Amino acid sequence: LSDVQAGSDHEDLGEVSGVGVQSMKTVTDTNPYYAALTPRVSVGDYVWVDSNHDGIQDAGEPPIPGVTLSLTGPDGQPVTDVNGNPVAPVVTDAQGKYEFAQLPVLPAGQHYTVTLDQAASAGALAGYRPTTAGAGADRAVDSSTGSATSQDLTVDGSSDQTLDFGYVKPVSIGDYVWIDQNHNGVQDNGEKGVPGVRITVTTPEGQPVTDLDGHLVGPATTDASGLYHFDDLPPGQYVTHIDYGTAPAGYLPTVPGHGTRSTDSSTDSATSLLLESGQSDESLDFGLWQPGPAVSIVKKDLNGNDADTSGTAVTLSDGSAGLVYTVTNTGDEALTDIKVSDQLVTGGSVTGLSCTFGDQSTGTSWSGPFAPGASFTCTATLSDLAAGSDHEDLGVVAGVGQQSKVAVGASNPYFAHRPAAVVVDAPTGVDTGSTAGHRLSPLLQAGGYFLVGVAGLLAMLALLLWRRPGRLGGAGRASADEQNLR
């Protein structure tokens, strides 16, 4: 018997006939068979990974095979199919599909219930959590949690293929707060983590975050290695924020955006990738550094004399010199508000101070930034140092750390001396009104003393020779001469 149509009846007769061997009578008999196709319905559909946790079956989201589901009737009891067989649990196939077929039609208002067997599905669902239930208005693509109930199935051939179950794996974010010792913005080998720093998390819109269980996510604190994590988060994008008030005193954010995403640093906040089910972004790092702003100034004359102590004072014969100042950022932080000046301590005057800064502007003040390791030069003129006097002045520089706002400065002295002029009597015949006849250099003065000393020695030698006995006629003459001399 075949091809009985749903909703129709079947009847057929079995017939037999025969002829008596002796009587030659024909005999016949018939027996009817009646049948009807029992109306039947089905339910089922799909278990899948809701990658973006929106509760909707989106294109490309993968199925979950191996999930076990069971069926109960309106009374909560196991179901017998139209053939009288108990309806056994089913397991999702490689496409995540399942179906219960050959089910009896139910009266209006009565429904079948499909329940996901968590124990039997433990392996297939390891690490998964139910996704958002009842999202959207289309039950064909939404999700149920734990169990799903069919619609009315009152007509033969009806089917409800909307009993779907979406699952998601939590995502996590985090990573590291560290001391950027060399201030290059990159996590280098040997640089240490910072414990005890408070980190909070928000949505990109700045709203609080709830985990997959609906609990508000609180702050995290870096561990002994400087690591932090936020786990059990729904798929999505997140922003972490560092509380600098819990960082070590005197430390500031390091340079952001250098190196790779996994080795660089962020300032104030760091934004994760858009994470799908089971993914993690462990690249939300914050580097700290302790600025050491410093500046130096070295002052020399055009001949390269440093002369920064009174013992190394430069002799200036005419009381003037060209000065050169070299200013260097010797710290590890850029400087702003640079000011260069010259402070006269004693003797002469310093004028014309002017610097050529890193941006090629000139003057004695510069907004910066003055980069670490960079230098610029300034020039000025020392003049009007009186004869016989000393000079001392200070080259001075001041600036402010660009990030630390710490004021720094330095100075460097320069010492000089101008010898006194020498006055001697003018020889006979020399015009005493002439400056040259009176003011001689120290070298001429010393030479004059030498000549006078030699003449004196010669005169004394002549006197001794004159007094020698017997000279020019003997002792008597000598005595007479001595008398005359006396």
Secondary structure, DSSP 4 states (H G I P E B T S, - for coil): ---PPTT-EEEEEEEEEEE-TTT--EEEEEEEEEEEPPPEEEEEEEEEE-TT-SSS--TTPPB--S-EEEEE-TTSSB-B-TTS-B---EE--TTSEEEEEEEEP--TT---EEEE-TTTTTTTTTT-EE--SS-SS-TTT---SSEEE-----STT-EE----EEEE--EEEEEEEEE-TT-SSS--TTPPB-TT-EEEEE-TTS---B-TTSPBP--EE--TTSEEEEEEEPSB--EEEE-GGGSPTT-EE---S-S-TTT---SSEEE---B-TT-EE----EEEE-----EEEEEEETT-----SGGGPEE-SSS-EEEEEEEEE-SSS-EEEEEEEEEEEESSEEEEEEEE-TTS-EESEE---B-TT-EEEEEEEEE-PPTTEEEEEEEEEEEEETTT--EEEEEEEEEEEEPPPEE-PPPTTS-TTSGGGTEE-HHHHHHHHHHHHHHHHHHHHHHHHHTSTTTTT-HHHHHHHHHHH-
